[in-house]
């Protein structure tokens, strides 16, 4: 909507502008059921717009021929007819499918340039569509019953569809803004990383000059520091895992002893003997447990005396 300027100049106030089409719009029709819904036909597709929204609610797939005009059905809220330059008319039922037209029928062998429905006449059930072609001929089509009969819930269903599409457009706009911010943050991080790398390179050059080191020596020093850091991190991780699992030094000692018993390196009663010896050693004695290990030194094996201090005698 616009108001005329002074002395017949350009409009001074524009309520709504959208620039989604790259070629001239050949047909612009408002829905007879929704005052803020407009269908724009241009190039090889059509788009649905709601006044106040920046982008289209829906854009059709590319047609097999250039589209020339469009008209909303006067009886069905979701039905849109789109004429094409090859003489065919696409019937789009937006509640049925938005990927392809529900019906395609031929009108003439040349381009259909304009279409218009006859106003409703009382007492007549016919719905007539007038179509003009490129040669100036007029064709009058009688719409079949399945294209003119209106379901009781079709308007509510179309309104719900438009609301869903409006929510999708709003979400897409929000996500586009968020993605733009994320891109700016990632670009800033990349520039920061590049600056850090450049500073590190300059610091490396300065270190080589001040300490008189060769590049191979500096690389070896850095590799050694990296290994030490990795080893420290591994030890910290191992300690945290052991603590989470409840693994203590006593548990490790018992596990090693059980492994020795399983391998036949210690008798099964070694644990009891060691406990007794440990108790004696703790009371002040220097004599620990005596553990016999199997071997070839004698018929009774080799005898080791484990002192209270852990010495092997």
N, C-alpha and C positions, 0 to 999 in steps of 0.2 A: 504494500500500500504506500502511496506517496501523495504528496500535495504539490500542486503546480507552483513553480517559483514566480518571481516577479517578471513581468513582461514576457510571459510565455517561455521562461528559461527551463533549465533542467529541474527535476524534482529536488526539493530541499530536504526531504525526510524519507528514508528507506527503512522499513520495519524489519526486513529479513533478507539476507544475501547468502547464497550458497554457490560455490565454485567447484563443483565436482566433475562437471562435464568439460571435455576438451574441444568438442565441436558444437555447433549451434543446436539448441533445443528446438525440435520441430513441432512438438505438441506438449502442452501443459494443461492438465485437466484436474479439477478438484473433485473429490469424492462426494457424491450426493448424500452419503450417510455420515461422513466425518468431515466437519468443516475445516479442520486443520491438516487434513491429509491431501497431498498433491502428488500426482504421477507425472514425471517428466520423461519424455521420449526423445532420445538423441542417439545418433550414430547407429550402433548395432545392439542397443540394450535400453531398458527403461529403469528408472529408479523411483522409489517412494520416499517422500519427504514429509516430515511433520514440522510445522512452523515453529520456529524457536530453537530447533536442534541444528547443530553445525553440519552434521553429516547425514547421509541418507539412511533410512531405516532398512532398506533392502535394495539391492541392485541385481537385476536378472542376469543370467548367463548370456554370453554373446550369441546372438541369433545368426542363422545361416544366411541372412540377407539384411540389408539396411532397413531399419524400422522407419516408418513414415508418419504414423499418428497413433493415437490411443484413445480409448473411451471406456469409462466405467459403466458397468451394467446398472440400469435404473432400478432393478429389482433384487439383485444379489450383491451384498456389500463387499464380498471378497472376489468378485469376478471382474477382470480387466481384459479388454480386447485390444490387441496391438496389431496394426496392419504393417505389411512389409513391402519392399520394392519388387519382390518376385510375384506379387499378386495373391499371396496367402495371408490369412489372418490367424494369429495365435490367440487362443483363449486361455488365459491364466486364472486358475482357481487357487488363490493363495492359501486356502485352508486345505487344499488337496495336495499340492506339491509346489515347492518353490525352486525346484531344480530344472523343471521342464514344463512346457505348457500342457494343460490337460487335454486340449483339442487343437488341431490344426486343420483348417479347411480352405480350399481354393475359392477365389472370387473371380479373378480375371487373369489373363496372361501377362498383363502389364502391371505397373506399380499401382497399388491402392494409395491414393493421396489424402483422402479424408473420409471420415465416418461420423455418423450422427444417428442417435436413436430418435424415433418418433415419440413425441410426448404421449403420455398415457391417455387413452380415450375411454370414457366411461361406457360400459356395456360391451367392450371388446376385450377379449383375452389375448389377442395377438400382440406380439412385440416385434416391431419392424425396425430394421437397421438399414439406413441408406449409406452406400459406399460409392465414392467417386474415384475414377481411375485416371491415369496419366493422359489418356486420350480425350478426356472430357465426358465420358459415359457415366451414367448413373445406374447403380445396381441396388435393388431393394431386396433385402433378405429377411425372411421370416424366421425368427429365433425359435428353435425347438423348445419343448417344454422343460427338458432337463437343464437348459441354460437360462430359463427365465423364472422357474419356480423357486421360491425362497423358503428356506427352512426356518423354523421358529427361532432357533438359537444361533443363526448364522451371524447376526450383528454382534451379539455378545462374544461369540467365538472370535470374530475379527478384531474386536476391541482388545480381547486378551492377547491375541497375536501381536497387535501393535504395541501393547505395553511390554511384552517380552522383548521385542526388537528394540524398543527405546531403552530398556535396561541393558541390553547387550551393547548398544552404542555408548551408553554412559560408562559401562565397565571398560570397554575398549579404550575410551578416551582416558580414563583414569590409569589404566595399565600403560598406555603410551607415555603418559607423564612420568609414571614411576620408572619405566624403562629408560626414559631420557635421563632422569636423575642418576640411575644406576650406571648408565654409560658414562656420564660425566665423572662419577666417582671412580670408575674403572680407568678412565683416561687419566685422571689425576694421579691414581696409584701407579699407573704405568710410567707417567712422567717422573714421579718421585723415585721409582725404582731405577729408571735410567740415570737420574741425577746421582743417586747413591752409587751406582756402578761407576759412573764417571769419577766421582770423588774417591772411590776405592782405588781406581786405576792410578789417579794422581798420587794418592798416598803410597801406593806400591812403588811408583817411580821415585818418590822422595826417599823412601826407606832404602831402596837400592843405592841411591846416591850417598846418603848419610852414613850407612853402615858398611858400605863397600861390599855388599853381598851380591852373589850371582843369582840370577833368576831361579836356577835349579835349587840353590840352597834355600831361598825364600819359599819356593813351592814345597820343599821337604819339611820346612818348619811349619808351614800351614797344614800340611797333611798330618803331621804328628799331633798338632793341636786339635785337629778335627777328630782323630782317632781317640785321643784322650777324652774329648767331650762326649763322643759316642759311647765310650766305655763307662763314663760316669753316669750318663743317662740310662744305660742298660742296668747298671747296678741299682740305681734309684728305682727303676721300674721293677726289677726283681724283688727288691726289698718290699715294695708296696704290694706286689702280688703275694709274696709269702705271708705278709701280715694279714692280707684279706683272706687267705686260705687257712690261717692259724698254724702255719708251719714254723716250728721253733728249732733251736739247736738240739734239744733232747729228742725231738721227733727225727731229725736227721741222723743222730747217733743210733737210735733204735732201728731206723731203716737200713743203715749200713751194716749193723750187726745181723739183721734178719737176712740181708743179702749174702753175708759171709756164711751163715748157717745153711742157706739154700744151696750155695756152691760147694758145701762140704769143707770149708776152710776153718770152721769152728764148730764144736759140739753144741748140741741143742741146749745143754745145761750150762753153757758158758755165761749166759746172762745172770743166772742165779749166783754162780761163783763170783762173778765180777761185782755183783751187788754186795755179797758178803765181804769181799776183799775191800771194796770201797768203804764199807762201814768200818772195817778194822782200821783202814788207813785214816779215816776221819777221826777215829778215837785217839790218834797219836802214833799208831804203828807205821813203820816204813815198809812193811811187807804187804804187797798188794795181792791181787788175785792171781792165781796160777792157771794159765790157759794152755791146754795141749792142742797143738795143731797136727794134723796128719802129715806125715812125710816119709822119707826113706832113711832117716838117720838111725832108726832103731825100731824094734817091734812095737814100742809104745809111742812112737812119734817123737817130735821135737818139743821140748818143754821151754816155754817162755815165762819169766817172772815179771809181771807188770807192777812196778812200784806205785806208791800212792801219788807220786809226782808225775806219773805217766811215763816213767823211763822204762826202757826194755832192758832187762838184765839177763 
